[in-house]
Amino acid sequence: MAEKRKICVVIGSVPVGENPFEGRDRNKYFVICADGGYDNAVKFGIVPDLLIGDFDSVRSSLPDGVETIRLKVEKDETDTMAAVEEGMKCGCREFELYGIIGGERFDHSFASLCTLQYISMQGCKAVIISDKLRIFLLNGGKLMLKGIKGSTVSVFPFGCASCEVSYSGLKYPLEHARLCSENALGVSNCACSDNAEVIVHSGNALVIVQK
């Protein structure tokens, strides 16, 4: 079933303010709820294709008729990572990740960035989405950002000491510039046009778009 729906939507337990499928056809996506992410799904009337987790944070009663994978409480990976791995097993190559950033657990938010890097290293595409935030991880290559005029765009090396980048469509463009982990040079740029482009020539770059 997932093979025909190449985009996997993973919903985590951090409260989500807007319906991920507002104005979109839910049936075109393979939906996995990671543990308490099922509460977010219930909030918007979303029926997932798969539930996964140790279910230590979910408040809603788990539904009948939905495939469920129960994980041990003591495990080596987050529920989000387990959900992503299941999505890949089902043939999905693009991921939209909701409800996995922010909240009270900074360590979980950082782990979610690591998950984003893992997806990129598998040759897949992914974005973390919250109400006013979009986060991408590029392991080389090009990222086109559309409809972002006025947004704040920040670029940082991630999982490496530095990255070499070029970008256009921003107030402060760069051409083959090296960003280093000890100096937040890439913070708080501004999109001066609707479309912008970020190219990563070497290293890994975290691209954060704040509306």
C-alpha positions as CSV (number, residue, x, y, z in Angstrom):
1,M,0.0,0.0,0.0
2,A,2.8,2.4,0.9
3,E,4.6,1.7,-2.4
4,K,1.9,3.7,-4.3
5,R,2.2,6.6,-1.8
6,K,5.8,7.5,-1.9
7,I,5.5,10.3,0.7
8,C,5.4,9.1,4.3
9,V,4.0,11.4,6.9
10,V,5.3,10.8,10.4
11,I,3.4,12.4,13.3
12,G,5.1,12.7,16.6
13,S,3.8,13.6,20.1
14,V,4.7,17.3,20.2
15,P,1.4,19.3,19.9
16,V,0.6,20.1,16.3
17,G,-1.4,23.4,15.7
18,E,-2.6,22.8,12.2
19,N,-4.0,19.8,10.3
20,P,-1.1,18.4,8.2
21,F,-3.6,17.5,5.5
22,E,-5.5,20.8,5.3
23,G,-6.3,21.3,1.6
24,R,-4.5,18.0,0.6
25,D,-5.7,14.5,-0.2
26,R,-4.9,12.3,2.8
27,N,-5.1,9.2,0.7
28,K,-2.0,10.1,-1.2
29,Y,0.2,9.8,1.9
30,F,1.3,6.8,4.0
31,V,0.8,8.0,7.6
32,I,2.7,6.6,10.6
33,C,2.0,7.8,14.1
34,A,4.9,7.6,16.5
35,D,3.6,6.9,20.0
36,G,1.8,10.0,21.3
37,G,1.6,11.2,17.8
38,Y,-1.7,9.3,17.7
39,D,-3.2,12.0,19.9
40,N,-2.4,14.6,17.3
41,A,-4.0,12.3,14.7
42,V,-7.2,12.0,16.8
43,K,-7.3,15.7,17.2
44,F,-7.6,16.2,13.4
45,G,-9.6,13.0,12.6
46,I,-6.7,11.4,10.9
47,V,-6.7,7.6,10.7
48,P,-3.1,6.4,10.4
49,D,-1.8,3.5,8.3
50,L,0.6,2.4,11.1
51,L,1.1,3.0,14.8
52,I,4.5,2.4,16.3
53,G,6.1,3.0,19.7
54,D,6.3,1.9,23.3
55,F,3.1,4.0,23.9
56,D,4.3,5.5,27.1
57,S,3.1,9.0,26.2
58,V,-0.2,8.4,24.2
59,R,-3.4,9.4,26.0
60,S,-6.0,8.2,23.4
61,S,-7.1,4.6,23.4
62,L,-5.4,2.8,20.5
63,P,-7.8,1.9,17.7
64,D,-8.7,-1.5,16.4
65,G,-8.0,-2.4,12.8
66,V,-4.8,-0.3,12.5
67,E,-1.5,-2.1,12.2
68,T,0.4,-1.6,15.4
69,I,4.1,-2.2,16.3
70,R,4.8,-2.2,20.0
71,L,8.4,-1.4,21.0
72,K,10.1,-2.0,24.3
73,V,10.4,0.9,26.6
74,E,14.2,0.3,26.9
75,K,15.4,0.6,23.3
76,D,18.3,2.2,21.4
77,E,16.3,4.5,19.1
78,T,13.5,7.0,19.3
79,D,10.0,6.2,18.3
80,T,10.4,8.7,15.5
81,M,13.5,6.9,14.1
82,A,11.6,3.6,14.3
83,A,8.7,5.2,12.4
84,V,11.1,6.4,9.7
85,E,12.7,3.0,9.3
86,E,9.3,1.4,8.9
87,G,8.4,4.0,6.2
88,M,11.6,3.1,4.3
89,K,10.8,-0.6,4.6
90,C,7.4,0.2,3.0
91,G,9.2,1.8,0.0
92,C,8.7,5.5,0.9
93,R,11.5,7.9,-0.2
94,E,10.1,11.2,0.9
95,F,9.2,12.1,4.5
96,E,7.2,14.9,6.1
97,L,7.8,14.9,9.9
98,Y,5.3,16.7,12.2
99,G,5.2,17.0,16.0
100,I,8.8,16.0,16.5
101,I,10.5,19.4,17.3
102,G,10.0,21.7,20.3
103,G,8.1,20.8,23.4
104,E,9.8,20.2,26.8
105,R,12.4,17.8,25.6
106,F,15.3,19.5,23.9
107,D,17.2,16.2,23.7
108,H,14.3,14.7,21.7
109,S,14.4,17.7,19.4
110,F,18.1,17.2,18.8
111,A,17.5,13.5,18.2
112,S,14.9,14.5,15.5
113,L,17.6,16.5,13.7
114,C,19.8,13.4,13.8
115,T,16.9,11.5,12.2
116,L,16.7,14.1,9.5
117,Q,20.4,13.5,8.8
118,Y,19.8,9.8,8.7
119,I,17.1,10.1,6.1
120,S,19.3,12.3,3.9
121,M,22.2,9.8,4.2
122,Q,19.9,7.1,2.8
123,G,19.4,9.2,-0.3
124,C,15.8,10.2,0.7
125,K,14.2,13.6,1.1
126,A,12.7,14.9,4.3
127,V,11.5,18.0,6.0
128,I,10.5,18.7,9.6
129,I,7.4,20.8,9.8
130,S,5.9,22.8,12.6
131,D,3.4,25.7,12.5
132,K,5.9,28.3,11.4
133,L,9.1,26.3,10.9
134,R,10.6,24.1,8.1
135,I,13.9,22.3,8.7
136,F,15.9,20.5,5.9
137,L,19.2,18.6,6.0
138,L,21.3,18.6,2.9
139,N,24.1,16.1,2.4
140,G,25.3,17.9,-0.6
141,G,23.1,19.0,-3.5
142,K,20.6,21.8,-4.1
143,L,17.5,23.0,-2.2
144,M,14.9,25.2,-3.8
145,L,12.7,27.2,-1.4
146,K,9.5,28.7,-2.8
147,G,7.1,31.3,-1.5
148,I,9.3,32.3,1.4
149,K,9.7,36.1,0.9
150,G,10.1,37.8,4.3
151,S,11.0,34.5,6.0
152,T,14.2,34.1,8.1
153,V,16.6,31.5,6.7
154,S,19.5,30.1,8.7
155,V,22.1,27.6,7.5
156,F,24.5,25.7,9.8
157,P,26.9,22.8,9.4
158,F,25.5,19.7,11.1
159,G,27.3,16.5,12.0
160,C,30.5,18.0,10.6
161,A,33.1,20.7,11.4
162,S,32.1,22.8,8.4
163,C,30.2,22.9,5.1
164,E,30.7,24.8,1.9
165,V,27.6,26.5,0.6
166,S,26.3,29.0,-1.9
167,Y,22.9,30.6,-1.8
168,S,20.8,33.2,-3.7
169,G,17.5,34.9,-3.2
170,L,18.5,35.9,0.3
171,K,19.6,39.4,1.6
172,Y,23.1,38.1,2.2
173,P,24.0,35.8,-0.6
174,L,27.1,33.5,-0.5
175,E,29.3,31.9,-3.1
176,H,31.3,28.9,-2.2
177,A,31.5,30.1,1.4
178,R,32.6,27.9,4.3
179,L,30.4,27.8,7.4
180,C,32.1,26.5,10.5
181,S,30.4,24.9,13.5
182,E,32.1,27.2,16.0
183,N,30.8,30.4,14.3
184,A,27.1,30.9,13.6
185,L,27.7,32.9,10.5
186,G,24.7,31.5,8.7
187,V,22.1,32.6,11.3
188,S,19.2,34.9,10.5
189,N,19.4,35.6,6.9
190,C,16.3,37.0,5.2
191,A,14.5,35.9,2.0
192,C,14.2,39.0,-0.2
193,S,12.3,37.2,-3.0
194,D,9.7,34.5,-3.2
195,N,12.2,31.9,-4.2
196,A,15.7,31.1,-2.9
197,E,18.3,28.5,-3.6
198,V,20.8,26.8,-1.3
199,I,23.6,24.7,-2.7
200,V,25.8,22.5,-0.5
201,H,29.1,21.8,-2.2
202,S,30.6,19.8,0.7
203,G,29.6,18.7,4.2
204,N,26.1,18.6,5.7
205,A,24.0,21.7,6.0
206,L,20.9,22.2,8.2
207,V,18.6,24.7,6.6
208,I,16.0,26.3,8.9
209,V,13.2,28.4,7.4
210,Q,11.2,30.5,10.0
211,K,8.0,32.2,8.7
